[in-house]
């Protein structure tokens, strides 16, 4: 025998003894929750550990141990109940989950200890504990854990067992049905409910519980709409209603049987909802009628009236819907929000025409929230649409009703008052955007009814008055608009009022008042330069260039003050110049602002003023092209002073573009510089006043700049019209340079001659250009005879050398050359030089077709040559006289318009010859023979023969 078997002190304790001790300790700790520091999470962990340990030795538990576990589990359950009823414990989600786990530990311990016959209804008690633990999990939304508890409890009870077991089994089935319904498995829920019918039929209470379960599952089915066609909410709800009837007629019913009217009312109500969702309006109304006849109107839920209203509205019976609404309004049990909801739905179909009656009824029904109800009603009406004029007028009349406005009186309704104001403001804005300005103005005026006269509403009133101004402006009711904006200005003096007044004056074409009001606007405290930009747009739209120019001028002054403005200064100048161009006589103003643009470009740099990239390039190009166009325009109008300055500005702007874009603008810069000097010289001639020394110096500098660009530009110019234009500007450069050198002392004359010679040697030179230079040189004060002679002779030679000589140019050059030769020696020694010119003219004329040489010039040559003999005859210079007479006669023979004079001239010449032969006084004085005198100096042959042979020049 072992020692442990001899003495109790030496016996080994069973292994589960420590587990029971541990369980007892934890249960005691749970029971003393008011003094124990253990958290629910720790206790749940302890019970989880104990269940695991006991589960490992469950097969070796003795009867005494099992009884001990039952006792401890019962204590545990009672402690859980006490903890649930206590208000001192934490009720957070985590703590509640731990408490549910602790509660579930009690039936788990009982199930582990096993069902003992010594304990009455042990199975029912364990199942009941599991049922209640599952209920806790359901409340926490843990359907999976709840279902697990119910499934553990179900096998412990039987439908053939005691009444208590049947009761617990019924509760388990109903709970499992609710859990399945919550999980979305409506088919399982219905199956569990059907399985519970035999269990529930034993008592009215059981039948009612089953009816409640059917109703719950029916509600869930109605909301989730399962895909299984076998599960229909209507059939489930009908089953619930049948169970209510069965419970009421049960043989065991007594005065203590619960009143089933409320449950029946719910069934009827959800059946009506189901029919309404199926658009079965007649079925809905039938459910309502049966409900009222069954439970009576006194116990009817107010929501049935709403369902009736919806059904009548759906069937189009507005009269019955209105009666149902009136019944709901007088029902003292109906909450205000339900009345409000019914009114909204009714008005959504009835329209704003019925809104006033409904709103008055709501005002009487909703004592505390009449203003809020009014806002909701009007909102519902507005949501139904306000596009038509009739609906808009009905809403306007509704909100302006004195009884409705009175609902919003008092400081307590300030929020609702603001809401109504905002609602009407939005309606006005919607019609304003739709260009229904009459209706919009009406809504804005009605919105002012919901603004208090206190200081905090001052800004709102001013805003409404300004918007009303806009409405009347759009309607062209300018006087009415001016009244509103003046009133708004009294309420709140602001830049907005000044701006609106300017708009009104613009539409009235009152330019002076608009500009005057603009000055007032600039002085407003809240002035923003953007308003000047807006005024510019408004003025342009109203075709009021004066106001647009004034606004841009004001705006331009703000740049000097350094104020930040979104519109770039260059854009302001561009628009200002563009507006001025549309008016007559504004060239001086355009020049002033163009100068400012050039000055700002110099100060800020090209990119700093005009902007960077393509945008800046377009701005700079606009100013350059505009200056060029203005220069051409004023030049056509012979305003050469302005033209010179515009061309100079164009050169500066194009030059700035060349700095950024390369050499492509160099030709235009060169042309602008040359044209500027040309205009300066034209202005000098027009004004009959000499250029100042500074102007001459400036002109020389510009031509010097242009001269540096000429070699870069003209070699690349293609042949054709562009080449002709290039030749013209090269000539102008030479011509202007000659003129400016002419303003200097006589030391510049060699430079003039060299300048003309250089030009004559260029490919750009033409006979016309040389003729112009020769004429200019001959008319100088004093004339530059060397330049004139060179230019005229070069012009004649160049013209003769061309394939198609221009005899107009040749004839003019010959006339001017003849006059020039006559100026070289006033003593008469010029005769040979002059005669050489006429002889050259004779050589040119000979052989030409009739009319090819200009007739007037030919007649001038013949007549002046003939007339030159008169002085010689008076001076007794017979040979010289015969020479000139012979030249005139020879020229006349080759000119068509001189044919009529030839006979007379021949007769006169013959008479003079005979006379001079008989009286050779000149020959006697010179000691020569007559024949020598007649043939000297290479004179033409004196033969007056009318033969067709040409006279021989010797």
Helices and strands as residue ranges (DSSP letters): H 3-6, G 8-10, H 17-31, H 40-56, G 58-60, H 63-85, H 93-113, H 122-139, H 143-154, H 163-182, H 186-200, H 204-224, H 233-248, H 261-277, H 281-295, G 297-299, H 303-315, H 318-329, H 336-350, G 352-354, H 355-365, H 370-383, H 389-399, H 402-406, G 411-413, H 414-433, H 437-447, G 448-450, G 455-457, H 458-474, H 478-491, H 495-507, H 511-522, H 530-541, H 545-561, H 569-581, H 587-604, H 606-610, H 613-636, H 640-661, H 666-687, H 693-713, G 714-716, H 721-742, G 746-748, H 749-760, H 767-778, H 785-801, H 807-823, H 831-845, H 855-874, H 878-893, G 896-898, H 899-918, H 921-926, H 930-934, G 936-938
